[in-house]
Amino acid sequence: MGRGPLLMWVAAPAKINLGLSVLGVRSDGYHDLHSLMVPLATGDELELEHAGELSLLVLGADLPCDHRNLVFRAARAYLDAAGISDGVAITLHKHLPLASGLGGGSSDAASTLLALRDMFPADVDLPALALRLGADVPFSCWEARPWPRE
């Protein structure tokens, strides 16, 4: 299995809901929704570097750096699904306000998945993995884009 870049900076763009309608309640307790989401040109950033084990450092917010954090859970899920025994050191540069409805956590998780796919290429069902992490993660997964660093 090949390895990708040793160090990556990735964008985790915010998103807004331009419209949201609740269509009904499903048998699993979740709601069927009709939503129009749009990515924004602002958000958080992640720095990922090959390491011996998985670690997370959060700058800019008082958030847990373990299994309680969605970025950590996304990284653990991808590494496990890909059969990767080594890890990655992740630094989350949190710019978006917490619980603001801008999809920061979902976008952070999605960007983590995309970066790990590039760092550790493997045959992983990324859409299914993203959906297991949260309802907005698949949207953010396909809309995440790199931002140039100056």
C-alpha positions in Angstrom: 0.0 0.0 0.0 1.5 3.4 -1.0 1.8 6.4 1.2 0.9 9.9 0.3 2.3 13.2 1.5 4.0 13.3 4.9 2.5 16.7 5.8 -0.8 18.2 4.6 -2.8 21.4 5.3 -6.4 21.1 4.4 -9.4 23.4 4.5 -12.6 22.6 6.3 -15.1 25.0 4.8 -18.1 26.2 6.7 -21.6 25.7 5.2 -24.9 27.3 5.5 -28.4 26.0 5.0 -30.3 28.2 2.6 -33.4 26.1 3.2 -34.4 23.2 5.4 -37.7 21.3 5.6 -38.5 18.4 7.9 -40.4 15.9 5.8 -41.1 13.3 8.6 -39.8 11.0 11.2 -38.2 7.7 10.1 -38.5 4.4 11.9 -34.9 4.8 13.2 -35.9 8.1 14.9 -34.0 10.3 12.5 -35.9 12.8 10.3 -36.1 12.9 6.5 -35.0 16.3 5.4 -35.0 18.4 2.3 -32.1 20.9 2.6 -30.2 23.3 0.4 -26.6 23.6 1.7 -23.9 25.9 0.3 -20.2 25.8 1.2 -18.6 29.0 2.3 -15.1 30.4 1.5 -14.2 30.4 5.2 -13.8 27.8 7.9 -11.4 25.8 10.0 -8.0 24.3 8.9 -6.3 21.1 9.6 -2.7 20.1 9.6 -1.9 16.4 9.4 1.5 14.7 9.7 2.5 11.1 9.7 3.2 9.9 13.2 3.5 6.7 15.2 0.1 7.0 16.7 -3.1 9.0 16.3 -3.1 12.3 18.2 -5.1 15.5 18.0 -4.3 19.0 19.2 -7.1 21.7 19.0 -6.0 25.4 18.7 -8.6 28.2 19.0 -11.2 26.4 21.0 -11.6 24.4 24.2 -12.5 21.0 22.7 -11.5 17.5 23.7 -8.7 15.9 21.9 -9.8 12.3 22.2 -12.7 10.0 21.1 -15.2 12.7 22.1 -14.0 14.8 19.2 -15.4 14.2 15.7 -12.1 14.8 14.0 -10.4 12.1 16.2 -13.3 9.7 15.5 -13.1 10.3 11.8 -9.3 9.7 11.8 -9.7 6.5 13.9 -12.5 5.2 11.7 -10.5 5.8 8.5 -7.2 4.3 9.8 -9.1 1.3 11.1 -11.0 0.8 7.8 -7.8 1.2 5.8 -5.9 -1.3 8.0 -3.3 1.4 8.9 -1.3 0.5 12.0 0.7 3.8 12.2 -1.0 7.0 12.9 -1.2 10.7 12.2 -0.7 13.8 14.3 -3.6 16.3 13.6 -3.7 19.9 14.5 -7.2 21.5 14.2 -7.0 25.3 13.8 -10.5 26.2 14.9 -11.7 29.5 13.4 -15.5 28.9 13.3 -17.6 29.6 16.5 -18.7 26.4 18.2 -22.4 25.3 17.8 -23.0 28.1 15.3 -24.8 26.0 12.7 -22.0 26.4 10.2 -21.2 22.7 10.0 -17.7 23.2 11.5 -17.5 19.8 13.2 -18.9 18.0 10.2 -16.6 19.8 7.8 -13.6 19.1 10.1 -14.4 15.4 10.1 -14.9 15.3 6.3 -11.7 17.2 5.6 -9.9 14.7 7.9 -11.3 11.8 5.9 -10.2 13.4 2.6 -6.7 14.2 3.8 -6.3 10.7 5.2 -7.4 9.2 1.9 -4.6 11.1 0.2 -2.0 10.3 2.9 -3.0 6.6 3.2 -4.6 5.5 0.0 -6.8 2.5 0.5 -10.0 0.9 -0.7 -12.3 2.5 1.9 -16.0 3.2 1.3 -15.7 6.9 2.2 -19.4 7.9 1.7 -20.5 5.1 4.1 -17.8 6.1 6.6 -18.8 9.7 6.4 -22.4 8.9 7.0 -21.7 6.9 10.1 -19.9 10.0 11.5 -22.9 12.3 11.0 -25.6 13.4 8.6 -23.8 16.5 7.3 -20.4 14.8 7.0 -21.1 13.4 3.5 -22.0 16.9 2.1 -18.9 18.4 3.6 -16.8 15.4 2.4 -17.5 16.2 -1.3 -17.4 20.0 -0.9 -14.2 20.3 1.0 -11.5 22.0 -1.0 -7.9 22.8 -0.4 -7.0 26.5 0.4 -3.7 27.8 -0.7 -1.3 28.7 2.1 0.7 31.9 1.9 
